[in-house]
């Protein structure tokens, strides 16, 4: 019996050398990106202010503003909403102060239904001015209406997104 030291392995047993793989498999990454795209497409419409308000029609141009403002809505029953949360007139000032971190430079859009009592909309304006906010804008629907991107309501009557003020938004410093 002889023993081989340091010799090649017996026949049939070959050592296979592994080479590093130089390709990246991007298929799982593409799958994840497509799933994320679908999720964002479904959730994006849900991020708009959901208080149904019939805005008055005006001929003013749409404002272009990159910052997303706070939106105060008054529906035709006279109920007051901050974003989508219903609150009373007395709660409006402290709640806006809490959300804006007591920033008097915060932009606030006021959406009043055209059938709403003008006195309630004026009280909302007065409450915000007395709380120290000076960048207030009244939101209205453009006279053309129905234009997507033009600032009007959508053809199905849905309310426009909060970051896109409609035609008659005019920011006036409150006195």
N, C-alpha and C positions, 0 to 999 in steps of 0.2 A: 504494500500500500504506500502510495506516494502522495504527498501533499504538495500542492502548488501554493507558494506564497507570492502574493502580489501579482498574480497572473490574471488574465481576462476571465470573466465569468463563463460558466459552462454554456454550451450551445443552447439556443432557445431563450436564454435570459439576457435581454439587452436593456441596458440602462437608457432611458429616454431623457434627453435634456429638454427642460422647459425654457421656452423663449418668452421674454416679456411681450405682452400684448400692446400694440401701439395704437389701437383704435378705442374710441370711447363710444359706448352704447348710449345714444341720446333718446331712445324710444321711451324709457320710463319718465324722463324729464318732460318730454312732449305730452305724454299722457297726463301728468300732474298739471301742466300748464293749461291743457284743454279743460280739465275739471275745474280749475280755479276760474277760468274765463266764464264757464257756464254759471258757476256760483255767483260771480259778480254781476253777470247779466240778469240773473233772477232777482238779486237783492237790491240793485241800484234803483229801480222804481219804487221800492218800499221806503227809501230814505227821504222822500219828499214830504212836505207838510201835508197832512191828510185832512185838514179842516176844510170842508166844502164851503167856499165863499164865492158868490157871484160878483166879480169885480166890475166897477163902473168903467165905461168906455171913454178913452181920451185920445187925442192926436199927438201926444208927446212921444219923444224918442225913447228907446230903451237905454237904461244906464248900463255901463260896463264896469263891474267892480269885482276884483279877484277875491276879496274877503267875503266870507259867508256871514251875513248879519243874523241877528236874532229876529224872529218873525213873531209879531203879535197880531192875532186875527180876532175880528169881531164878526160873528155870524149874524144871520137875519133875526134870530131870537134875542140878540144882545148879549150872548155869552162871550166871555173873553178867554182866549187861548194864548199861551206862550208856547211856541212850537206846537205841540199837540196836547199839552196839559191844560185842562180847564182850571181857571182860577178866578177869584173875585178881584174887583178893582183895587181893594186895599192890599191884596197880596202881590199885585203886579210889580210895584217899585222894589220891594225887598227881594223878590224872586229874580228880577232882572239883574239887580246888584250882585246877587249870589252867583248867577251864571256868568256874568261878565267880569267877575273879580273886582267889582267896584271901579271899573274903567269907564269914566264919563265919555271917552272917545269911541265907545262901542257903537256900531251902526245898528239901528233898529228899524225894521220895515214894519209898517202897520197896514194890514190888509182888512179893509172894512167892506162887508157885503153892501151892495147898493140898496138893498131893502132894509139895512140896519138903521136904527135911530141915530141921527147925526150927533145927538147929544152924548151918546155913549162913546162914539169915536172921539169926540172932543174931550171927554173926561179921561179917556185913555191917553191922549196926547198930553193933557194937563198933568196927569199923574207921572208920566215919564219925564216931562220937563221939570216938575218939582223934585224928582229924584236926581236931577243933575245931568240928564242925558240931552245932548244938543244935536246929535247926528240922527235925525228922524226923517223917514221918507214914507210918504203915502203911496201905496201900490195901487195901480189901476190897470185895466186891460186896454191894449192898443185898439184903435178904431178899426184897423183891418181885421183883427182877430183871426184865429185859426192858423196863423203862420208859425211853423215850428222854427225856432231860432229867432223869430222876429219879436219875441216878447209877449205874444198873445197866449191865450189859453189854447189847449189842444183841441182838435176838432170834436172830440168826444165830450168836451166840456170839463175835463179834469183840470184841477188847479195846477198852475205852473210851479216849477221847482223853486225852493227858497233862495238859491244862489243866483237865480235869473229873474231880477225884477222886471215887471212888465212895463209896457209903454209909458204910463204916466208917472213913473217913479221920479220924484224930484226931491233931492235932498236939500232941505232948507234949514239953516241954523235956527233953532227955536229962540225966541226972544224972551 
